[in-house]
């Protein structure tokens, strides 16, 4: 095999394998309330919409600092197959009453 063919095959292989190496979301908690933030141990304790209290490790510790999470914040959380939080996004507090009104109807 010449060098050009080898590079072509390598690029195709990397293109097929690279997307698989990313995380796979196992669960999404769309609206959860932060109960405790442990920056030292990279743990986040939160209460889900159905009232379950969960404590999970944050895969990227910068996500906790980037969002400046504190008790009572509403967040959307994505968890991977290893039960690690891979994405945290703050939810707009003004949108919460709209959701509650739509549930009552």
N, C-alpha and C positions, 0 to 999 in steps of 0.2 A: 504494500500500500504506500503510495507516495504521500508526501507531507501535506499537500493540499487536501487530499481525501481524508486523511486522518484528522485534520483540523475541522473539516466539514462535519464528520461524524461526531466529534467531540462537542461541537457547538450545538448540534441537534440534541445530543444526550443531555447536556446541561440545560437546555431549554425545556426539556420534558421533566427533568428531575427537580429543578429549582423550585417550581411552584409547590411541589409536594412537601418540601422542607419547611414551609411556613406552618403556622399554628392552625389547628382546626377547632372551630368553636363547638363546644359540647353543650353549653347552656347560655341563655341570655336572660338577664333579669332586667326588664325594661324600665321599671320604676322601683328603686329601692332607696331606703333611708339609711344614711350612714349612722352607725351607733358608736364606733370607736375607730380611731386611726392610730396604728402603731408603726411609726416611721422607722424605728430602730430595727424591728424584726420583719418589716415589710408585710404586715398583716392588716387586713381591713375587715372589720366586723360590720355587718349590715343586716337590715330587716327587709325581707322580700314583701311583695304586695300581699301574699297570703299569710303573712305573720311569722314566717320561719326566720329564726336568727341564725346567720351563717358567718363563719370566720374563715377567710381564705387568704392565702399568700398572693401577693402581687408579683407577677413575673418580672415586670420592669419597674423598679423602685422609683424611677423618675416620674412615672405616671401619677404617683401619689402627690409628689411635690408640685408637678406641673399643674395639677387641678386645684391645689390648695384645699384639700378636703377637710371638712370639720363636721362634728356631730350635728345631725339634723339635715345635712345636705341631701337633696334628691339626686340620685345618679342612675345611669344605665350601665350595667356591668356585663361584660362578656367573659366567660370562663372556658378554658381549653380542656382537653381530655385528661390533663394531669391535675385538674382542680386548682389551677392557678388563674388569677385574674389577668387577662391579656389586654383589656380595654376598659377604661372608665371615662364616662362622659357625664358632665353635670346636666341635669334636666332643669329646664326653666320652671321656676316656682309658679309663675303666672299661669302656666298651662295646666297645673294640677287641678284647680277648681273646675276647669272645662272638662277634664276627664271624669271627675266625680259626677258632674251633672249629666254627662252622656250615659253613665252607668245607671243612674236612677230612672232614666226614661224607659 
